[in-house]
Amino acid sequence: MCRNFIVSIILTFIISINCLQANNKPQLLDSIEVVLSKSPKDTVILNSLLRKLNNPTIRNLPTTDSIANVILNTYKNIGYSDGAYNAMLFLANLNYTQGNFKQALSYHHELLKSIEDKNDNRAKVANIYKFLTGDHLNLGSFDSAIIYGELSLNEYKILSDSQNIARSLNLLGGIYWNKGNLKKASEILYESLIIREKLNDTLGVANAYNNIGLIFDSQKKYPEALEMYQKALDIYYKINNKQGIGRACNNIAIIQKNQGEYSESLEMFMKSLEVDKFFKNIDDQGKTLSNIGILYLELNDVSRGIEYFNYALEALTQSGNENGVAAVYINLGRAYLMKNNYSKAEYYYNMGLKIASKIGSNEWQRDSYHGLYKISKSTNKLNNAIVYLEKYKNLDDSLRSVENLNKLDQLKIEFETEQKEKELALLYKEKEVNDLKLKRQQSVTHLLLTIIVSSILIIFLASLYVHRLKTDKRVLVQKNAEITQQKEEIMAQRDMLEESNIELNQQKEELLTQSEQIERQNQFISGINRRMTEGLEYASIIQQTLLPPTSSFNKFFGSQFVLFKPKDIVSGDLYWTWEEKGEIIFAVADCTGHGVAGAFMSVMAISLLKDAVSVNKFKEPHTIANYLYNELVRSSNSELNSIVGIDFIICKYSPKNRKLSYCGNHMNFMVAKKENVELFKVKRTVSESSQEIKFEENSLDLDAKDKLYFYTDGYTDQLSGVKRKKMGRAEFHRLISTICIQPHQSQSETIESFYNKWKGNFEQVDDVLVLGLEV
C-alpha cells in the first residue's frame, strides 16, 4: 500500500515536469513565429526573447540552441550588429558549458572577427581570448591554447583587471600541466593563487587549489594532492558550486582509487557523473566515464572497464576533446593488454600515441610507449621492445625530473613564508650590493683568464681538426668503394623483397576481409548478450522483491544475517517467512538448477509456500512440506519429473518456549550451543505400496544465545581455486565451530570472506545461501 502511494507520487512529479517542459517549448516557438511574422525588425522583442532563453529552467533544453540560431539569423538579416554579437556570445557560452567545444570555438572565432576596433573593445577581446584558450585546452590543442592564453593575459594586464589576470593564469597553468611542464604549471598556478587570495575571490581560490592538486597528483604525492582537492571541495560546497563539486569529487575519487579505496572511489565518481549529467556537460561526462573504466581495470573487471571506455570515447569524440580521446585510447590499449589481446592493444596504443604526438602531450606519449613496450616484450619482438623502452624512459625521466618534483614543494613553502622573506630581504639588501661589487671584480679577472686559455685551446683543437680531416678523407675513399659494392647487393635484394611484398599484400587483403566478417559477427553476438544480461538483471530485481526482508526475523530472534550470492544474476535458492500468532514459520530451499531455470522454480516454490499457509491454512512444518513437494511434482509434466526437484527445510519457531519444529528434504542445518556445534538432519519416508513420500517432523529445544545455521549445497560444493576440490560439509562445520562465538555481523563477513578465499579465481559453481539466526 505504501509502495503504491510512493510510486504514484513519483509518477505525478515526472508527468508534471514533462508537462511544464512541453508547455515551455511551444510558447517559445510561438514567440519566434510572432516576431518573424508580425515584428521582424522589433529588436526590443528579440532582446527580451534572448534574455528568456538564458533562464536556467530552459537553458539546457534541446530546442534552446535552434531558437537562439533563429534569433541570430534574424539579427544578421536586419543588420543589428550588437544583437548578433549578444546572440553569438550566448550560443558560444551555451556550447562551452555543455562541453561542445568545437562549436564553441567556431562561435568565438566569429565573435572575434565581428569586433572591428580591437583597441576600443579590449575587455570584449580579452574575454574572447580567454574563452578561445579554454576551447583549445579542452580540444587538446595546447600550443594554440598557450598563444590565446598569453594574449588574454596581456590584454587584462593592460586593463589592470586582476580578477581576470588570475583566471588567465589558472588556464595557462592547466595547459602546461597537460603538456607535462610541471615546473611552469606550478609557478603560474601559485601566482594565480596569490592574486586570488588578495582579491578574496573564493571561487578562484577553490579552482587554484584544485589545479595545484592535479600537479601533486601527477607526481604521485597523494596526501598533498588530497589536501588541495579537499580544500577546493570544502569551498565549492560552501558556495554551492555544483560543477566544482563534481570535478573535485572526480579528482578525490582518482586519489582514492590509487590508494586502493575502490568502493569510496566509485561512490565519488558516481556523484561527479550525476553533476556532469545535470549540467549536460558531455566533455566532463566523458572524463568521468573514463575514470570509472580505469577503476574497473583496477578491480580486474576488464569487460566492464572496456564498456565504460567506449562510452567515454563516444562523449569525448562528440565534444572534440583530443586530449581526452588520446587518454581513452591508451586505457583501451591497457584493457586489451590485460586480456592478452595484443593486436587490439597495439592498435589502441598506436591511436593514442598518434593523437598525443599531434597535441604535444608528453604524458600520453610516455604511457603509449610503455604499453607498446609491454606488447613487444610479450610477443618476443625484442628489438621493438628496446626502442619503445628507451623512448618511455626518456619521457618518464623528463616528467619525473628532480626540478619538476621539487618545484611545487618549493613554491608551496615560498607561498607560506612570503612575508618572512620580505623582512629578510631588507636586512640583506646592503650586503648584496657589496657582494655584487666584489663579484664584478672577480668576474673581470676570470674573463681575462678564460679568454687566454680559450685562445690556446682553440689553436690546439684547430690543428687536431686539420689532421683528423686528412685521415677521414682517406677512410672515406675506402668506405665509398665498399658502399658501392653493398649498393649493388641491396638492389638485388630489393627486387626479391618487392616480389615478396606483392604476395604479402594479397594475403593481407584476404585477412582484412575475414577480419571484417568476424567483427560483424562479434557485434551481433555482443548485442544479443547485452539484451540477455539486461533481462536477467531486471528479473533479479523482481526476484529480490519476492524474498522477505531480513528484518522479518528480528521480532523472533536476537540477531540474524543472510549471505545470498546468485551464480547467474538470478537464483534458484530462496528463503521465506510467515508470522502466525506470535510464532514464525520460515523456509530455506534450493531449487533444481540455477540461473533462469532455478529462478522459475523458486517463484513456484514461494507461491506454493504462501498458498500452503494462507489458502490451505497449514501451520505445521510437515503438512507444509508435504503440500509443497506434492504440488511441485503434480504441477510438472511427466517429462520433467526426473529433473524438477527441490531440497528444502521448513521450520516453526516459538520464542515463548524456544522450541523449533522442523522437517524437510535433503537439507541439513547446524546448531551451535556455546562452542559445541551439532549437525541436524531431516528425515522422510517412502511408502512401499504407493511410493508416496512423507516428511517426518522433529522438534528441538533451544537455549538463549544458541545459534542456528541453514545453508544450501552451493556453499559446500564450491570448488577451490587452488586445491581443485569441493569444500565439503566437514570444512564448513570446522569453520562454524571456529566462528560461532563471534558476533553475528562478524560471522557473516567471515563466512563470505572464507568462501571467496576458497573459490579464488575459480568460477562459482552454484547459487549460495547461508541463513544465520541467534536465539
C-alpha positions in Angstrom: 0.0 0.0 0.0 2.8 2.4 1.0 4.9 1.4 -2.0 2.0 2.1 -4.4 1.4 5.5 -2.9 5.1 6.4 -3.3 5.2 5.2 -6.9 2.1 7.3 -7.7 3.7 10.4 -6.2 6.9 9.9 -8.3 4.9 9.4 -11.5 2.8 12.5 -10.8 6.1 14.5 -10.3 7.6 13.2 -13.6 4.4 13.9 -15.5 4.3 17.5 -14.1 7.9 18.2 -15.1 7.3 16.9 -18.6 4.1 18.9 -18.9 6.0 22.1 -17.9 8.8 21.4 -20.4 6.2 20.6 -23.1 4.3 23.8 -22.4 7.5 26.0 -22.4 8.7 24.8 -25.8 5.5 25.7 -27.8 5.4 29.1 -26.1 8.9 29.9 -27.1 8.4 28.6 -30.7 5.1 30.6 -30.9 7.0 33.7 -29.8 9.6 33.2 -32.6 6.8 32.9 -35.2 5.1 36.1 -33.9 8.5 38.0 -34.1 9.2 36.8 -37.6 5.7 37.3 -39.0 4.4 40.4 -37.3 7.5 42.3 -36.0 10.6 41.0 -37.9 12.5 44.2 -37.1 11.4 44.7 -33.5 14.8 44.4 -31.7 13.2 45.0 -28.3 11.1 41.8 -28.5 14.1 39.9 -29.9 16.3 41.1 -27.0 13.6 40.1 -24.5 13.3 36.6 -26.0 17.1 36.1 -25.9 17.1 37.0 -22.2 14.4 34.5 -21.5 16.5 31.8 -23.2 19.1 32.3 -20.5 16.7 31.2 -17.8 18.2 28.1 -16.1 15.0 26.1 -16.4 15.0 26.1 -20.2 18.7 27.0 -20.9 19.7 23.3 -21.5 16.6 22.2 -23.4 17.4 20.7 -26.9 15.4 23.4 -28.7 17.2 26.3 -27.0 20.2 26.1 -29.4 17.9 26.2 -32.5 15.8 29.1 -31.1 18.9 31.1 -30.4 20.1 30.5 -34.0 16.8 31.8 -35.4 17.3 35.0 -33.3 20.9 35.3 -34.6 19.9 34.9 -38.2 17.1 37.5 -37.7 19.6 40.0 -36.2 22.0 39.4 -39.2 19.2 39.9 -41.7 18.1 43.2 -40.2 21.7 44.4 -39.8 21.6 44.7 -36.0 25.3 44.0 -35.1 25.0 44.4 -31.3 22.1 41.9 -31.2 24.1 39.5 -33.4 27.1 39.8 -31.1 25.0 39.0 -28.0 23.2 36.1 -29.7 26.6 34.6 -30.8 28.0 35.1 -27.3 25.0 33.3 -25.8 25.5 30.4 -28.3 29.2 30.2 -27.7 28.8 30.1 -23.9 25.9 27.6 -24.2 28.0 25.1 -26.2 31.1 25.7 -23.9 29.1 24.8 -20.7 27.7 21.7 -22.5 31.2 20.5 -23.4 30.6 21.1 -27.2 34.0 22.8 -27.6 34.3 22.5 -31.4 31.1 24.5 -31.9 32.0 26.9 -29.1 35.4 27.5 -30.9 33.6 28.4 -34.1 31.4 30.9 -32.4 34.3 32.5 -30.5 36.3 33.0 -33.7 33.3 34.5 -35.4 32.8 36.9 -32.4 36.5 37.9 -32.6 36.1 38.8 -36.3 33.0 40.8 -35.6 34.9 43.3 -33.4 36.2 46.0 -35.8 38.3 48.2 -33.5 40.0 45.8 -31.0 41.8 48.7 -29.1 38.5 50.3 -28.2 37.0 47.0 -27.1 39.8 45.5 -25.1 37.5 44.0 -22.4 35.5 42.1 -25.1 38.6 41.0 -26.9 40.3 39.8 -23.7 37.2 37.8 -22.7 37.0 36.1 -26.2 40.8 35.3 -26.0 40.2 33.7 -22.6 37.3 31.5 -24.0 39.4 30.6 -27.0 42.1 29.5 -24.5 39.6 27.2 -22.8 38.3 25.9 -26.2 41.7 24.9 -27.4 42.7 23.4 -23.9 39.6 21.2 -23.9 40.2 20.2 -27.5 43.8 19.2 -26.7 45.4 21.9 -28.9 47.8 23.0 -26.2 50.1 25.2 -28.3 47.2 27.2 -29.7 45.8 27.4 -26.1 49.0 28.9 -24.9 49.0 31.5 -27.6 45.5 32.7 -26.8 46.1 32.4 -23.1 49.1 34.8 -23.4 47.1 37.2 -25.5 44.2 37.3 -22.9 46.8 37.7 -20.1 48.4 40.7 -21.9 45.0 42.4 -22.5 43.9 42.0 -18.9 47.3 43.4 -17.7 46.7 46.5 -19.9 43.2 46.8 -18.4 44.6 46.2 -14.9 41.9 43.5 -14.4 43.4 41.5 -11.5 40.4 39.1 -11.4 40.7 38.0 -15.0 44.6 38.1 -14.8 44.2 35.3 -12.1 41.7 33.4 -14.3 44.0 33.5 -17.3 47.0 32.4 -15.2 44.8 29.5 -13.9 44.0 28.4 -17.5 47.7 28.6 -18.5 48.7 26.5 -15.5 46.2 23.8 -16.6 47.7 23.9 -20.2 51.3 23.5 -19.0 50.2 20.7 -16.7 48.6 18.9 -19.7 51.8 19.3 -21.6 53.8 17.8 -18.8 55.7 21.0 -17.9 55.0 20.7 -14.2 57.6 23.4 -13.2 56.0 26.1 -15.4 52.5 25.0 -14.4 53.2 25.2 -10.6 54.8 28.6 -10.9 51.8 30.0 -12.8 49.2 28.4 -10.6 50.8 29.7 -7.4 51.0 33.2 -9.0 47.2 32.9 -9.7 46.5 31.7 -6.1 48.4 34.7 -4.6 46.3 37.1 -6.7 43.0 35.4 -5.8 43.9 35.4 -2.1 44.4 39.2 -2.2 41.1 39.7 -4.1 39.2 37.4 -1.7 38.0 35.5 -4.8 36.5 32.4 -3.1 35.7 30.5 -6.3 39.0 31.4 -7.9 40.9 30.2 -4.8 39.0 26.9 -5.0 39.8 26.5 -8.7 43.5 27.2 -8.0 43.6 24.6 -5.1 42.0 22.1 -7.5 44.6 22.6 -10.2 47.5 22.6 -7.8 46.2 19.3 -6.5 46.4 18.0 -10.1 50.1 18.7 -10.2 50.7 16.9 -6.9 48.6 14.0 -8.3 50.8 13.8 -11.4 53.8 13.5 -9.1 52.1 10.7 -7.1 52.2 12.9 -4.0 48.7 11.7 -3.0 48.5 13.2 0.6 49.4 16.7 -0.7 47.0 16.3 -3.7 44.2 15.1 -1.4 44.7 18.1 0.9 44.4 20.5 -2.1 41.3 18.7 -3.5 39.6 18.7 -0.1 40.2 22.4 0.4 38.7 23.0 -3.1 35.7 20.8 -2.3 35.0 22.5 1.0 34.9 25.9 -0.7 32.7 24.5 -3.6 30.2 23.1 -1.0 30.3 26.4 0.9 29.4 28.5 -2.2 27.1 25.7 -3.7 29.1 25.4 -6.9 27.8 22.1 -8.3 30.2 21.9 -11.3 33.1 22.5 -8.9 31.8 19.8 -6.6 31.6 17.4 -9.5 35.2 18.0 -10.6 36.6 17.9 -7.1 34.7 14.6 -6.3 36.1 13.2 -9.6 39.7 14.2 -8.6 39.3 12.8 -5.0 37.9 9.6 -6.4 41.1 9.2 -8.5 43.2 9.5 -5.4 41.0 7.0 -3.5 41.4 4.6 -6.5 45.2 5.0 -6.4 45.2 4.3 -2.6 43.0 1.1 -3.1 39.8 2.6 -1.6 37.7 1.3 -4.5 34.2 1.4 -3.1 34.7 5.0 -1.8 36.2 5.9 -5.2 33.3 4.5 -7.2 30.8 6.4 -4.9 32.7 9.7 -5.6 32.8 9.0 -9.4 29.1 8.5 -9.4 28.5 11.8 -7.6 30.7 13.5 -10.2 28.8 11.8 -13.1 25.4 13.0 -11.6 26.7 16.6 -11.6 28.0 16.3 -15.2 24.7 14.9 -16.4 22.8 17.6 -14.6 24.7 20.3 -16.5 24.6 18.2 -19.7 28.4 18.6 -20.0 29.4 16.0 -22.5 33.1 16.6 -22.0 33.1 16.2 -18.2 30.8 13.1 -18.6 33.4 11.6 -20.9 36.3 12.2 -18.4 34.3 10.8 -15.5 33.2 7.7 -17.5 36.9 7.1 -18.5 37.9 7.3 -14.8 35.2 4.8 -13.9 36.6 2.5 -16.6 40.1 2.8 -15.1 38.6 1.9 -11.6 37.1 -1.3 -13.1 40.5 -2.2 -14.5 42.0 -1.9 -11.0 39.2 -4.3 -9.9 40.2 -6.7 -12.7 36.7 -6.3 -14.3 38.2 -5.7 -17.7 35.0 -6.1 -19.7 33.2 -3.6 -17.5 36.1 -1.2 -17.9 36.1 -1.5 -21.7 32.3 -0.8 -21.7 32.9 2.5 -19.8 35.8 3.4 -22.0 33.6 3.1 -25.1 31.0 5.3 -23.5 33.8 7.8 -22.7 35.2 7.7 -26.2 31.8 8.5 -27.7 31.3 11.5 -25.4 34.8 12.9 -25.8 34.7 12.5 -29.6 31.5 14.4 -29.6 32.9 17.2 -27.5 36.1 17.3 -29.7 38.5 16.8 -26.7 41.5 15.2 -28.4 43.5 15.1 -25.1 40.7 13.0 -23.6 40.3 10.8 -26.7 44.1 10.0 -26.5 43.8 9.1 -22.8 40.8 6.7 -23.6 42.7 5.0 -26.4 45.6 4.4 -24.1 43.3 2.9 -21.4 41.6 0.7 -24.1 45.1 -0.5 -25.0 45.8 -1.3 -21.4 42.5 -3.2 -21.1 43.1 -5.4 -24.1 46.7 -6.0 -22.9 45.2 -7.3 -19.7 43.1 -9.7 -21.8 46.2 -10.7 -23.8 44.6 -9.4 -27.0 47.9 -8.0 -28.3 46.7 -6.9 -31.7 43.8 -4.7 -30.3 46.0 -3.4 -27.5 48.7 -2.4 -30.1 46.1 -0.7 -32.3 44.7 1.4 -29.4 48.1 2.3 -28.1 49.2 3.5 -31.5 46.0 5.5 -31.9 46.7 7.2 -28.5 50.3 7.8 -29.5 49.3 9.4 -32.8 47.0 11.9 -31.1 49.4 12.5 -28.2 52.2 13.4 -30.7 49.8 15.7 -32.5 48.8 17.7 -29.4 52.2 17.5 -27.8 51.3 15.6 -24.7 54.4 14.1 -23.2 52.5 12.2 -20.5 50.3 10.3 -23.0 53.3 9.7 -25.3 55.1 8.2 -22.3 52.2 5.9 -21.4 51.7 4.8 -25.1 55.4 3.8 -25.4 55.2 1.9 -22.1 52.2 -0.1 -23.3 53.9 -0.8 -26.7 57.0 -2.0 -24.9 55.0 -4.5 -22.8 53.3 -5.8 -26.0 56.6 -6.1 -27.9 58.1 -7.9 -24.9 55.2 -10.3 -24.6 55.3 -11.1 -28.3 59.1 -11.6 -28.3 59.7 -8.5 -30.6 62.8 -7.7 -28.6 64.2 -5.0 -30.9 60.9 -3.1 -30.9 60.7 -3.5 -27.1 64.2 -2.0 -26.6 63.2 1.0 -28.8 59.9 1.6 -27.0 61.5 1.2 -23.6 64.2 3.8 -24.4 61.5 6.3 -25.5 59.4 5.6 -22.5 62.4 6.1 -20.1 63.4 9.4 -21.7 59.9 10.8 -21.4 59.4 9.4 -17.9 62.7 10.8 -16.7 61.7 14.2 -18.2 58.3 14.2 -16.4 59.8 13.0 -13.1 62.8 15.2 -13.2 64.0 16.5 -9.8 63.3 20.0 -10.9 59.6 19.2 -11.6 59.2 17.1 -8.4 60.7 19.7 -6.1 59.4 22.9 -7.8 55.9 22.6 -6.4 57.0 21.9 -2.9 59.3 24.8 -3.1 56.5 27.1 -4.3 54.3 25.9 -1.5 56.9 26.8 1.1 57.5 30.1 -0.6 53.8 30.9 -0.5 53.6 30.2 3.2 56.8 32.1 4.1 56.4 35.1 1.7 56.1 37.7 4.5 59.2 36.4 6.4 61.2 36.6 3.2 60.3 40.2 2.6 61.6 41.1 6.0 64.8 39.2 5.5 65.3 40.8 2.0 65.5 44.3 3.6 68.2 43.1 6.0 70.3 41.5 3.3 69.9 44.3 0.7 73.1 46.2 1.7 75.1 43.0 1.9 74.0 42.0 -1.6 75.2 45.4 -3.0 78.7 44.9 -1.5 78.9 41.3 -2.7 77.9 42.4 -6.2 80.8 44.8 -6.4 83.2 42.1 -5.3 81.8 39.6 -7.8 82.2 42.1 -10.7 85.9 42.5 -9.9 86.3 38.7 -9.8 84.3 38.3 -13.0 86.6 40.6 -14.9 89.7 38.7 -13.8 88.0 35.3 -14.6 87.0 36.7 -18.0 90.6 37.6 -19.0 91.9 34.2 -17.8 89.1 32.5 -19.8 90.0 34.4 -23.0 93.7 33.4 -22.8 93.0 29.7 -22.0 90.3 29.6 -24.7 92.6 31.0 -27.4 95.3 28.4 -26.6 92.7 25.7 -26.6 91.2 26.8 -30.0 94.6 26.8 -31.7 95.3 23.3 -30.4 91.9 22.0 -31.4 92.2 23.5 -34.9 95.5 21.7 -35.5 94.0 18.4 -34.4 90.9 19.0 -36.6 93.1 19.5 -39.8 95.0 16.3 -39.0 91.7 14.5 -38.5 90.3 15.8 -41.8 93.2 14.3 -43.7 92.7 10.9 -42.0 89.0 10.9 -42.5 89.4 11.7 -46.2 91.5 8.5 -46.8 89.0 6.4 -44.8 86.1 8.0 -46.8 87.6 6.8 -50.1 87.7 3.3 -48.9 84.2 3.4 -47.5 82.8 4.7 -50.8 84.2 1.7 -52.6 82.6 -0.6 -50.0 79.3 1.2 -50.2 79.2 0.9 -54.0 79.6 -2.8 -53.7 76.9 -3.1 -51.0 74.5 -0.9 -53.0 74.6 -3.4 -55.9 73.8 -6.2 -53.4 71.0 -4.2 -51.9 69.4 -3.6 -55.3 69.3 -7.3 -55.9 67.7 -7.9 -52.5 65.2 -5.1 -53.1 63.9 -6.9 -56.3 63.3 -10.0 -54.2 61.6 -8.1 -51.5 59.2 -6.4 -54.0 58.1 -9.8 -55.2 57.5 -10.9 -51.5 55.6 -7.7 -50.8 53.1 -8.4 -53.6 52.4 -11.8 -52.2 52.0 -10.4 -48.7 49.6 -7.7 -49.8 47.4 -10.3 -51.4 47.4 -12.3 -48.1 46.7 -9.0 -46.2 43.6 -8.3 -48.3 42.2 -11.8 -47.6 42.9 -11.4 -43.9 41.1 -8.0 -43.8 38.0 -9.5 -45.5 37.9 -12.3 -42.9 38.5 -9.8 -40.1 35.5 -7.6 -41.2 33.3 -10.7 -41.2 34.4 -11.7 -37.7 33.9 -8.2 -36.4 30.3 -8.1 -37.7 29.6 -11.4 -36.1 31.1 -10.2 -32.8 28.9 -7.1 -32.8 25.8 -9.2 -33.4 26.7 -11.6 -30.6 27.5 -8.7 -28.2 24.1 -7.1 -28.9 22.3 -10.4 -28.0 24.4 -10.9 -24.9 23.7 -7.3 -23.7 20.0 -7.7 -24.1 20.0 -11.1 -22.3 22.0 -9.6 -19.4 19.7 -6.6 -19.1 16.7 -9.0 -18.9 18.4 -11.1 -16.2 19.2 -8.0 -14.1 15.6 -6.9 -14.3 14.5 -10.4 -13.3 16.9 -10.3 -10.4 15.2 -7.1 -9.1 11.8 -8.8 -9.3 13.1 -11.9 -7.5 14.6 -9.7 -4.7 11.1 -8.2 -4.1 9.6 -11.7 -3.7 12.1 -12.6 -0.9 11.2 -11.3 2.6 13.4 -8.6 4.2 15.9 -9.9 6.6 14.4 -7.7 9.3 11.4 -10.0 9.4 13.5 -12.3 11.7 14.2 -9.5 14.2 11.0 -9.9 16.1 11.6 -13.5 16.9 15.4 -13.8 17.1 18.1 -11.8 18.8 20.1 -11.2 15.6 20.3 -12.6 12.1 22.4 -12.5 8.9 21.8 -13.7 5.3 24.5 -14.5 2.7 22.8 -14.6 -0.7 25.0 -15.0 -3.8 23.3 -16.0 -7.1 25.6 -17.7 -9.6 24.0 -16.2 -12.7 22.3 -12.9 -11.6 19.0 -14.7 -10.6 19.0 -17.6 -8.2 17.3 -20.9 -7.6 18.0 -20.6 -3.8 15.4 -18.8 -1.6 14.3 -18.1 1.9 10.7 -17.4 3.1 9.0 -16.3 6.3 5.4 -16.2 7.7 4.3 -14.8 11.0 1.5 -16.7 12.8 0.2 -15.8 16.3 3.5 -14.9 17.9 5.3 -17.7 16.1 7.4 -17.6 12.9 7.3 -20.2 10.1 10.3 -19.9 7.8 11.9 -22.0 5.0 15.2 -22.3 3.2 15.2 -24.0 -0.2 17.5 -25.0 -3.1 15.6 -25.5 -6.4 16.9 -27.6 -9.2 19.5 -25.7 -11.3 20.4 -22.1 -11.1 20.0 -19.0 -13.3 16.7 -18.7 -15.2 15.6 -22.3 -14.6 16.3 -22.1 -10.8 14.6 -18.7 -10.6 11.4 -20.1 -12.2 11.4 -22.9 -9.7 12.0 -20.5 -6.8 9.0 -18.4 -7.8 6.8 -21.5 -8.0 8.1 -22.6 -4.5 7.4 -19.2 -2.9 3.9 -19.2 -4.4 3.2 -22.7 -3.1 4.5 -21.8 0.4 2.2 -18.8 0.6 -0.8 -21.0 -0.6 0.0 -23.6 2.0 -0.3 -21.2 4.9 -2.7 -18.5 3.6 -5.1 -20.6 1.5 -4.9 -24.1 2.9 -4.2 -22.9 6.5 -1.4 -25.4 7.0 0.6 -24.3 10.1 2.8 -27.3 10.9 6.1 -27.9 9.1 5.3 -31.5 7.9 1.9 -30.5 6.4 3.5 -27.5 4.6 6.4 -29.8 3.4 4.0 -32.5 2.0 1.9 -29.9 0.3 5.0 -28.1 -1.3 6.6 -31.3 -2.5 3.4 -32.9 -3.9 2.2 -29.7 -5.6 5.6 -29.3 -7.3 5.5 -32.9 -8.6 1.9 -32.6 -9.7 2.4 -29.2 -11.4 5.3 -30.5 -13.5 4.5 -32.7 -16.5 5.7 -36.3 -16.7 8.7 -35.5 -19.0 10.1 -33.1 -16.4 9.6 -35.2 -13.3 13.1 -36.5 -13.5 14.8 -33.1 -13.5 12.3 -30.9 -11.5 13.1 -31.1 -7.8 13.7 -29.1 -4.6 15.8 -29.5 -1.4 14.3 -27.6 1.5 13.8 -27.3 5.2 10.7 -25.8 6.8 10.8 -24.7 10.4 8.4 -23.2 13.0 9.8 -21.4 16.0 8.0 -20.2 19.1 10.0 -17.6 21.1 7.9 -18.2 24.2 9.1 -21.7 24.8 12.2 -21.6 22.5 11.0 -24.6 20.6 12.0 -25.3 17.0 9.9 -27.8 14.9 11.4 -28.7 11.5 11.2 -31.1 8.6 12.5 -31.1 5.0 14.0 -32.8 2.1 17.8 -33.5 1.6 18.8 -30.4 3.6 20.5 -30.2 7.0 21.3 -27.5 9.5 23.7 -26.8 12.4 23.1 -25.6 15.9 25.8 -24.0 18.0 25.5 -24.2 21.7 28.3 -22.1 23.1 31.4 -23.7 21.3 29.7 -27.0 20.6 28.3 -27.3 17.0 26.0 -30.2 16.1 24.6 -31.2 12.7 20.8 -32.0 12.5 19.4 -33.9 9.5 15.9 -34.0 8.2 14.1 -37.3 7.6 11.5 -38.6 5.2 9.8 -42.0 4.5 8.6 -43.6 1.2 5.6 -45.9 1.2 6.4 -49.2 -0.4 2.9 -49.6 -1.9 2.1 -46.1 -3.2 5.7 -44.8 -3.4 4.3 -41.7 -1.7 6.8 -39.6 0.2 6.0 -38.4 3.7 8.2 -35.9 5.6 8.9 -36.6 9.3 8.7 -33.6 11.7 11.1 -33.3 14.6 11.5 -30.7 17.3 14.4 -29.2 19.2 14.5 -27.2 22.4 16.8 -24.2 22.3 18.5 -22.0 24.9 19.2 -18.3 24.8 22.2 -17.4 22.7 22.0 -20.6 20.7 22.9 -20.1 17.0 21.2 -21.8 14.0 22.9 -22.1 10.6 20.9 -23.1 7.5 22.7 -23.4 4.2 22.3 -24.7 0.6 24.8 -27.0 -1.1 26.1 -24.2 -3.3 28.4 -23.2 -0.4 29.8 -26.7 0.5 30.0 -27.8 -3.2 32.2 -24.8 -4.3 35.5 -26.0 -5.9 38.7 -24.5 -4.6 40.7 -22.3 -7.0 44.0 -23.8 -5.5 43.1 -27.4 -4.5 40.5 -28.1 -7.2 38.3 -29.9 -4.8 34.9 -29.3 -3.1 34.8 -27.5 0.2 32.6 -30.2 1.7 30.4 -30.3 4.8 33.3 -31.1 7.2 35.2 -28.0 6.2 32.1 -25.8 6.7 31.5 -27.5 10.0 35.0 -26.6 11.2 34.5 -23.0 10.0 31.3 -22.7 12.0 32.9 -24.2 15.1 35.7 -21.6 14.9 33.5 -18.5 14.5 30.2 -19.4 16.4 31.2 -17.4 19.5 31.8 -14.2 17.4 29.1 -11.5 16.9 26.7 -12.4 14.1 27.7 -9.5 11.8 31.4 -10.6 12.1 30.3 -14.2 11.4 28.6 -13.1 8.1 31.7 -11.3 7.0 34.0 -14.2 7.9 31.8 -16.8 6.1 31.7 -14.7 3.0 35.5 -14.0 3.1 36.2 -17.7 3.7 34.0 -18.6 0.7 35.7 -16.0 -1.6 39.2 -17.2 -0.5 38.3 -20.8 -1.1 36.9 -20.1 -4.5 39.8 -17.9 -5.6 39.8 -17.4 -9.3 37.6 -20.4 -9.9 34.1 -19.7 -11.1 31.1 -20.0 -8.8 29.5 -23.4 -9.3 26.1 -22.9 -7.8 23.8 -20.4 -6.1 24.8 -19.8 -2.4 22.5 -19.1 0.5 23.5 -19.1 4.2 21.0 -18.0 6.9 22.3 -17.4 10.5 19.9 -16.9 13.4 20.6 -16.3 17.1 18.1 -17.2 19.8 
